[in-house]
Amino acid sequence: MSDTNNRRRKDSAKLVWDTKPKRAPNPRDIEFQTAEIVIPNPQEAQSSLPLFATPQSGLTSLFPEQMGELPLGGYEIDKAQMNRLIWGDNLLAMQALLSQGYAGKIDLIYIDPPFQSDADYSFRMTVEGQQIDKEASIIERLAYTDTWEAGLDSYLDMLYPRLQLLKRLLIDSGSIYLHIGSNISHYVRVVMDEIFGVENFKNEIYWRRVFSHNDTKGRYGIVTDSILYYSKGSDHKFNAPKKFHDSDYINSRYTLSDDKGNYQLVSLNSPNPRPNLKYEYKGYLPPANGWSVSKERMQQLDEQGLLHLPTDKSKKIRVKNYYDENKGFIVANIWDDISPVNSQAKELTSYPTQKPEALLERIVKASSNEGDLVADFFCGSGTTMAVAERLGRRWIGCNLDKVGIQVSRNRMVNQQAKPFLLENIGNYQRHMIYLSGSKIGEMQRIILKLYGAEPRSDRPDLGVKTNDDGTTELVYVGYPDRPVTAKKVIELAQETQILDGSGFKTLVVLAWDYDYNYTTEYESRKKLLKSPLSVDIKALTIPPEIYNYLKKAKNEAELDGLRDKITFQEKPYLKVSKPEIRDAGNGKVIISLGIDRYVLMSFPIPEKQQAELRKAIKDNFAALIDYWAIDWDYDGVTFRSTWQAIRGNGRRSQTVVTLAESPELPLGKRTIAVRLVDVFGNDASATVEVR
Ligand SMILES: C[S@@+](CC[C@H](N)C(=O)[O-])C[C@H]1O[C@@H](n2cnc3c(N)ncnc32)[C@H](O)[C@@H]1O
């Protein structure tokens, strides 16, 4: 035997690239923070549905889980059982799920990772008839540029550890479908073989996503995507999807008909010599090889009226084959019967890479059963979850892109899904910094520099900015893992008045995020101060693109050049109206509450569109609101929205109403919380006390 034969192993071929990760990522103890418990009750549906009804009003049968004493506080929710929409990097989300005991818990995974290196991640929308392009936030852009920075290598660097984690999350009888473009499907398939095992490869499905394409210079048009389908083990669920022939097919093949239906005539000549089946039947001589059925069978068919006996006895007997409407056939791996989402479709969200629900429906039905858990960690506009919900599956969706999260949330609310969680990955910023390898103190220094301030040597979070007119400002940078609170800002303001002896006139706060009820809290704390504050306070937010600059800038001089490219946005301003309370009898009240004002200082859109947008929203701030929701009985910890108004996307978008009315609520003291997300993904919130 040759040397090669001695050393030969089976199926050892693998894909190798320079930066291929050596170790699989571990589960990580990262918390999820509940941003909202969404109890869908879209404002548009409220006129037709008696939502908020008491159990006897009939809604119980429609949404049993949502009813009971809803939304009056006694609503027990088991978060562990709920569907979840997670905003954040899926690597972190999967590590967190694994550390929470999700290993082997997911029945079906579908993922559709981005596969177009030149994709444009801006999101087009129409506000008051004006088209605007929201640029991708840099957190998103960073993820995408990172993904393609070193071409295929970095793409595989991104995908490989994620596939390893996906495998751990799958149950033994589970399946994974990976949707990918033909530009890289062959590489990804080899990697999938390595991780899931060649023996678990089931199909490469070709989905015909378009009918014609213009990319035909010197080659054939590319009209398919691949969907790689693998099982985790040998014993996997598969409910083979069936299809039925269309009427053209039936009429062209089953050309004859009688009172039993359409039929075709099929030969009874044996293809191989069958000397024992050479018999004469009713004067018809046997074919050269003999008949394909025995004489008894021939008689049976005759009695059943299934034989075609030609008048000319020199011709051969044939059997009638009726078209069986229930039979259908099992779908093969070319899927050319599912059209892309068209511009008129009801399901259209305008999310650029949205896939059709029919595609997901086929996959979800084939590889999961009712009650199973279905997940999509690159969930985009939420197609997988919309379908899973409709088909009675449980679901987890994850997305890095805030617009995608917004679109998905709106989609699930409009669909009146069962209550679900909207979650952040806790300590998100800190983990992002960790992922990009920087320390927090260093980060704060850089942010100060980018704002144009000189970091102070005595405090890592403070700096001083000298303006062109010689005036100075004290600048504070928040910590990435905690929001800036009103209490902190008041303390800082008091310190600002006396710092360095003469104090500063202006305090600039640069925050990653502000506390939930910052504005109201700040106003009420300010009123309680014994001596009024004498400093101006500018509350700004740090744009997430800082990560990008941090990665790129190699030295301080480079930072200087970046300064005018980045804008610290002023915190959006939300003012809710004074609640109006109406007596509804039997110890109940009805509360009306609205939004008085929403002001956004800057827009992340191309400059040329800005002035137009400002004009368009001048007397109509509501046009900027994408979603707003109310918790009529806020417990101070978890925001449970039981009323939502949604702007919607595409042609169906409409300005939200700005006034809401509660169901009948028991008399008594309560806190009402309002949360708003604008079309750019900015959050704002406020709470009101009602007695
Ligand atoms: C091609 S789209 C998916 C579209 C989706 N199938 C649909 O029907 O709408 C890919 C999505 O993956 C998201 N994504 C990319 N990298 C990610 C990451 N590291 N973590 C989470 N989501 C990510 C993108 O934001 C984008 O929404």
The ligand as an ORCA input file, in Angstrom:
! r2SCAN-3c Opt
* xyz 0 1
  C     -30.238     40.060      4.241
  S     -30.852     40.784      5.677
  C     -32.111     39.702      6.225
  C     -33.438     39.945      5.611
  C     -34.556     39.079      6.175
  N     -34.415     37.704      5.784
  C     -35.925     39.592      5.783
  O     -36.738     38.848      5.249
  O     -36.184     40.773      6.019
  C     -29.544     40.545      6.778
  C     -29.766     41.144      8.134
  O     -28.739     40.721      9.025
  C     -28.475     41.764      9.928
  N     -27.136     41.548     10.501
  C     -25.940     41.629      9.876
  N     -24.934     41.340     10.724
  C     -25.518     41.040     11.909
  C     -25.021     40.669     13.192
  N     -23.718     40.519     13.397
  N     -25.899     40.467     14.184
  C     -27.238     40.608     13.969
  N     -27.759     40.962     12.786
  C     -26.922     41.171     11.768
  C     -28.593     43.007      9.086
  O     -28.879     44.121      9.893
  C     -29.732     42.656      8.163
  O     -30.944     43.087      8.706
*
